[in-house]
Amino acid sequence: MSLGSLLAVVVLVAGVIILFKTVRMVPQGYEWTVERFGKYTHTMDPGLHFLIPIVYGVGRKINMMEQVLEVPSQDVITKDNAVVKVDGIVFFQVLDAAKAAYEVAQLEVAILNLVMTNIRTAIGSMDLDESLSKRDEINTKVLMAVDAATHPWGLKVNRIELKDIQPPRDLVDSMARQMKAEREKRANVLEAEGFRQAAILKAEGEKQSVILEAEGQKEAAFRQAEARERLAEAEAKATQLVSDAIATGNVQAINYFVAQKYIEAFKALAEAPNQKFVMMPMESAGVIGSIAGIAELAKEALDRQPSRGAVPPLPRAGG
């Protein structure tokens, strides 16, 4: 190959290199910093750009999209000296490419260290129960602290989440036993409360039953007394009518009265319990004869009176 041909190839290669160094295309979601002889001058946005080779060059290629960092698990000591394992996740976004490129070295490492340190600080100020139940409060505290610390780096920390908080195994077993005992306690209390309520309702029902039974007995006694009173009044009235009839000379009234009482006496004797037969001391004719004898006595008593109109009236009860 001749010297001229070799020179042409060198010129061609140099031209291609200069062309690539001159024309730069920044992809969407990124920003590139531009340096002149190693010093930052400006930032190129996504799109096509032209640079003077050798004088200007690309410094850092910064990702401007929201990024995710996994926070590795670490041991953290709580306020009550319990050791827990904590890990998490961080969402951040670069807002200023120049600051992110030149204000801090190893940006992701710096963010992780800040997050891990603030997690230890937040959990270390709480006891174990608070750290397990107030995860949102821990996230908020860590987010505020890390966002304020990374602001000079041109970052915006959008969200920090604790993925898992793992207490020691023996502590987990102890908490499980405590929770089981608490549930059994609540169950026993509810069961005792149920028995108590059932006993109260049963006693209340028995009370109402006794009250209603007593009221029923009271009403029945009242009705029975009223019936007896009405019967006594009826008998007294009947007796008074018979007495008045005898006084006026009506012999048939006393015959009816004596016969009725006589028949009732024999009926009571016949209806006596365990009574298989009844010995009649007299015949039916004897009953009629007795009635007739009583009637004769009544006639004799009437005949002794001088006159019906002269007989003074019989004294009435209470008169």
C-alpha positions as CSV (number, residue, x, y, z in Angstrom):
1,M,0.0,0.0,0.0
2,S,1.3,3.4,-0.9
3,L,1.9,6.3,1.4
4,G,-1.0,8.2,-0.2
5,S,-3.4,5.4,0.3
6,L,-2.4,5.0,4.0
7,L,-2.8,8.7,4.6
8,A,-6.3,8.6,3.1
9,V,-7.3,5.7,5.4
10,V,-6.0,7.6,8.4
11,V,-7.9,10.7,7.4
12,L,-11.1,8.7,6.8
13,V,-10.9,7.1,10.2
14,A,-10.2,10.4,11.9
15,G,-13.1,11.9,10.1
16,V,-15.4,9.2,11.3
17,I,-14.2,9.6,14.9
18,I,-14.6,13.4,14.8
19,L,-18.1,12.9,13.4
20,F,-19.1,10.7,16.3
21,K,-17.5,13.0,18.7
22,T,-19.3,16.0,17.2
23,V,-22.8,14.6,16.8
24,R,-24.3,13.3,20.1
25,M,-27.9,12.0,20.7
26,V,-29.1,11.8,24.3
27,P,-31.9,9.2,24.9
28,Q,-35.1,10.0,26.5
29,G,-35.0,9.8,30.3
30,Y,-31.3,10.8,30.5
31,E,-29.3,13.9,30.8
32,W,-25.6,14.2,29.9
33,T,-23.2,16.7,31.4
34,V,-20.8,18.5,29.1
35,E,-17.2,19.3,30.1
36,R,-14.7,21.6,28.5
37,F,-11.2,20.4,29.1
38,G,-12.6,18.5,32.2
39,K,-14.7,21.3,33.6
40,Y,-18.5,21.2,33.7
41,T,-20.1,23.7,31.4
42,H,-23.7,22.7,30.8
43,T,-26.2,19.8,30.6
44,M,-27.6,18.2,27.4
45,D,-31.3,17.3,27.4
46,P,-32.7,14.3,25.5
47,G,-32.3,14.9,21.7
48,L,-29.6,15.6,19.1
49,H,-26.6,17.8,20.0
50,F,-23.3,18.9,18.4
51,L,-20.0,19.2,20.3
52,I,-16.6,20.5,19.2
53,P,-14.3,17.5,19.4
54,I,-11.3,17.6,21.7
55,V,-12.5,20.8,23.3
56,Y,-15.9,19.5,24.6
57,G,-16.7,16.1,25.9
58,V,-19.4,14.2,27.7
59,G,-18.9,14.0,31.4
60,R,-21.6,11.9,33.2
61,K,-24.7,10.2,31.9
62,I,-27.4,10.7,34.5
63,N,-30.6,8.7,34.7
64,M,-33.5,11.1,35.3
65,M,-36.2,8.5,35.7
66,E,-37.5,7.4,39.2
67,Q,-35.3,4.7,40.5
68,V,-35.6,1.9,43.1
69,L,-33.0,0.8,45.6
70,E,-33.2,-2.3,47.7
71,V,-32.1,-1.6,51.3
72,P,-30.3,-4.7,52.6
73,S,-31.4,-6.4,55.8
74,Q,-29.7,-5.1,59.0
75,D,-29.9,-5.8,62.7
76,V,-31.4,-2.9,64.7
77,I,-31.6,-2.6,68.5
78,T,-34.9,-1.2,69.8
79,K,-35.3,1.0,72.9
80,D,-36.1,-2.0,75.1
81,N,-32.9,-3.8,73.8
82,A,-34.7,-6.2,71.4
83,V,-32.8,-7.0,68.2
84,V,-34.8,-7.0,65.0
85,K,-33.9,-7.5,61.4
86,V,-35.1,-4.7,59.1
87,D,-35.0,-4.2,55.3
88,G,-36.7,-1.8,53.0
89,I,-37.0,-0.1,49.7
90,V,-36.3,3.5,48.4
91,F,-37.8,5.4,45.5
92,F,-35.9,8.4,44.4
93,Q,-35.5,10.6,41.3
94,V,-32.7,12.9,40.1
95,L,-33.9,16.5,39.5
96,D,-30.5,18.2,38.9
97,A,-28.1,16.1,36.8
98,A,-25.1,18.4,37.5
99,K,-25.5,18.2,41.3
100,A,-26.1,14.4,41.2
101,A,-22.9,14.1,39.1
102,Y,-20.5,16.4,40.9
103,E,-21.8,16.9,44.5
104,V,-21.5,13.3,45.7
105,A,-19.4,10.3,44.7
106,Q,-21.2,6.9,44.4
107,L,-24.7,8.3,44.6
108,E,-26.5,5.0,45.3
109,V,-24.1,4.0,48.0
110,A,-24.6,7.3,49.7
111,I,-28.4,7.0,49.6
112,L,-28.3,3.5,51.0
113,N,-26.1,4.5,53.9
114,L,-28.3,7.4,54.7
115,V,-31.4,5.3,54.7
116,M,-29.9,2.5,56.8
117,T,-28.6,5.0,59.4
118,N,-31.9,6.8,59.7
119,I,-33.8,3.5,60.0
120,R,-31.6,2.5,63.0
121,T,-32.2,6.0,64.5
122,A,-36.0,5.8,64.1
123,I,-36.4,2.2,65.4
124,G,-33.9,2.8,68.2
125,S,-36.1,5.5,69.7
126,M,-39.1,3.0,70.0
127,D,-39.7,-0.1,71.9
128,L,-40.5,-3.4,70.1
129,D,-44.2,-3.1,70.2
130,E,-44.1,0.4,68.8
131,S,-41.7,-0.5,66.0
132,L,-44.0,-3.4,65.0
133,S,-47.3,-1.3,65.1
134,K,-46.1,2.1,63.9
135,R,-44.4,1.2,60.6
136,D,-46.0,4.2,58.8
137,E,-44.6,6.6,61.4
138,I,-41.1,5.1,61.0
139,N,-41.4,5.4,57.2
140,T,-42.4,9.1,57.5
141,K,-39.5,9.9,59.9
142,V,-36.9,8.2,57.7
143,L,-38.3,9.8,54.5
144,M,-38.2,13.3,55.9
145,A,-34.6,12.9,57.2
146,V,-33.2,11.3,54.0
147,D,-35.0,13.8,51.7
148,A,-33.6,16.7,53.6
149,A,-30.1,15.2,53.5
150,T,-30.1,14.4,49.8
151,H,-31.6,17.7,48.6
152,P,-28.1,19.3,48.0
153,W,-27.4,16.4,45.7
154,G,-30.2,17.3,43.3
155,L,-32.4,14.4,44.4
156,K,-36.0,13.9,45.4
157,V,-36.7,10.9,47.6
158,N,-40.3,10.1,46.9
159,R,-41.0,7.1,49.2
160,I,-39.3,4.9,51.7
161,E,-41.0,1.7,52.8
162,L,-39.9,-0.9,55.4
163,K,-40.6,-4.3,53.8
164,D,-40.1,-6.5,56.9
165,I,-39.4,-6.2,60.6
166,Q,-38.4,-9.6,62.0
167,P,-38.1,-10.0,65.8
168,P,-36.0,-12.9,67.2
169,R,-37.6,-16.4,67.0
170,D,-37.9,-16.8,70.8
171,L,-39.6,-13.5,71.0
172,V,-42.0,-14.4,68.3
173,D,-43.0,-17.6,70.1
174,S,-43.4,-15.6,73.3
175,M,-45.7,-13.1,71.6
176,A,-47.7,-16.0,70.1
177,R,-48.2,-17.5,73.5
178,Q,-49.2,-14.1,74.9
179,M,-51.7,-13.6,72.1
180,K,-53.2,-17.0,72.6
181,A,-53.5,-16.4,76.4
182,E,-55.2,-13.1,75.7
183,R,-57.7,-14.7,73.3
184,E,-58.4,-17.5,75.8
185,K,-59.0,-14.8,78.4
186,R,-61.4,-12.9,76.2
187,A,-63.2,-16.2,75.4
188,N,-63.5,-17.1,79.1
189,V,-64.8,-13.6,79.9
190,L,-67.4,-13.8,77.1
191,E,-68.5,-17.3,78.2
192,A,-68.8,-16.2,81.8
193,E,-70.8,-13.1,80.7
194,G,-73.0,-15.4,78.7
195,F,-73.7,-17.7,81.7
196,R,-74.3,-14.6,83.9
197,Q,-76.8,-13.1,81.4
198,A,-78.5,-16.5,81.0
199,A,-78.8,-16.8,84.8
200,I,-80.2,-13.3,85.1
201,L,-82.8,-14.0,82.3
202,K,-83.7,-17.3,83.9
203,A,-84.1,-15.7,87.4
204,E,-86.2,-12.9,85.8
205,G,-88.4,-15.4,84.1
206,E,-88.9,-17.4,87.3
207,K,-89.7,-14.2,89.1
208,Q,-92.3,-13.2,86.5
209,S,-93.7,-16.8,86.6
210,V,-94.1,-16.6,90.4
211,I,-95.6,-13.2,90.2
212,L,-98.1,-14.3,87.6
213,E,-98.9,-17.5,89.5
214,A,-99.4,-15.5,92.7
215,E,-101.7,-13.1,90.8
216,G,-103.6,-16.0,89.4
217,Q,-104.0,-17.6,92.8
218,K,-105.1,-14.2,94.2
219,E,-107.7,-13.8,91.5
220,A,-108.9,-17.4,91.9
221,A,-109.2,-16.9,95.7
222,F,-111.1,-13.7,95.1
223,R,-113.4,-15.4,92.7
224,Q,-113.9,-18.3,95.1
225,A,-114.6,-16.0,98.0
226,E,-117.0,-14.0,95.8
227,A,-118.7,-17.3,94.8
228,R,-119.0,-18.4,98.4
229,E,-120.4,-15.0,99.3
230,R,-123.0,-15.2,96.6
231,L,-123.9,-18.7,97.7
232,A,-124.2,-17.7,101.3
233,E,-126.4,-14.7,100.3
234,A,-128.5,-17.1,98.1
235,E,-128.9,-19.6,101.0
236,A,-129.6,-16.8,103.5
237,K,-132.2,-15.4,101.1
238,A,-133.7,-18.8,100.6
239,T,-133.8,-19.4,104.4
240,Q,-135.4,-16.0,104.9
241,L,-138.0,-16.8,102.3
242,V,-138.8,-20.1,104.0
243,S,-139.0,-18.5,107.4
244,D,-141.4,-15.9,106.0
245,A,-143.5,-18.6,104.4
246,I,-143.7,-20.5,107.7
247,A,-144.6,-17.4,109.5
248,T,-147.5,-16.7,107.1
249,G,-148.8,-20.3,107.5
250,N,-147.4,-22.0,104.4
251,V,-146.5,-25.5,105.6
252,Q,-145.3,-26.7,102.1
253,A,-142.3,-24.4,102.4
254,I,-140.9,-26.1,105.4
255,N,-141.6,-29.5,103.9
256,Y,-139.5,-28.5,100.9
257,F,-136.7,-27.1,103.0
258,V,-136.4,-30.2,105.3
259,A,-136.6,-32.6,102.4
260,Q,-133.9,-30.8,100.4
261,K,-131.5,-30.9,103.4
262,Y,-132.3,-34.5,104.0
263,I,-131.6,-35.5,100.4
264,E,-128.3,-33.5,100.4
265,A,-127.1,-35.4,103.5
266,F,-127.7,-38.8,101.9
267,K,-126.0,-37.6,98.6
268,A,-122.9,-36.6,100.6
269,L,-122.8,-39.9,102.3
270,A,-123.1,-41.7,99.0
271,E,-120.3,-39.7,97.3
272,A,-117.8,-40.2,100.1
273,P,-114.4,-41.5,98.9
274,N,-113.8,-45.3,99.0
275,Q,-117.5,-45.8,99.6
276,K,-118.6,-49.0,97.8
277,F,-122.1,-49.3,99.3
278,V,-124.4,-47.3,101.6
279,M,-126.5,-48.7,104.4
280,M,-129.9,-47.0,104.4
281,P,-131.3,-46.9,108.0
282,M,-134.8,-46.4,106.7
283,E,-136.9,-46.6,103.6
284,S,-138.2,-43.9,101.4
285,A,-141.6,-44.1,103.1
286,G,-139.8,-43.3,106.4
287,V,-138.4,-40.2,104.9
288,I,-141.8,-39.1,103.8
289,G,-143.2,-39.9,107.1
290,S,-140.6,-37.8,108.9
291,I,-141.5,-35.0,106.7
292,A,-145.1,-35.4,107.4
293,G,-144.5,-35.5,111.1
294,I,-142.6,-32.2,110.9
295,A,-145.4,-30.8,108.9
296,E,-147.9,-31.7,111.6
297,L,-145.7,-30.1,114.2
298,A,-145.7,-26.9,112.1
299,K,-149.5,-27.0,111.8
300,E,-149.9,-27.3,115.6
301,A,-147.7,-24.4,116.1
302,L,-149.8,-22.3,113.7
303,D,-153.0,-23.4,115.4
304,R,-151.8,-22.1,118.7
305,Q,-151.6,-18.6,117.3
306,P,-154.8,-16.6,118.1
307,S,-155.0,-15.0,114.8
308,R,-152.7,-14.5,111.8
309,G,-152.8,-10.8,111.8
310,A,-152.1,-10.6,115.6
311,V,-148.8,-12.5,115.3
312,P,-145.9,-10.1,115.6
313,P,-143.3,-10.3,112.9
314,L,-140.3,-12.5,113.6
315,P,-137.1,-10.5,114.4
316,R,-134.7,-10.3,111.5
317,A,-131.0,-10.9,111.8
318,G,-129.4,-7.7,113.0
319,G,-132.8,-6.0,113.4
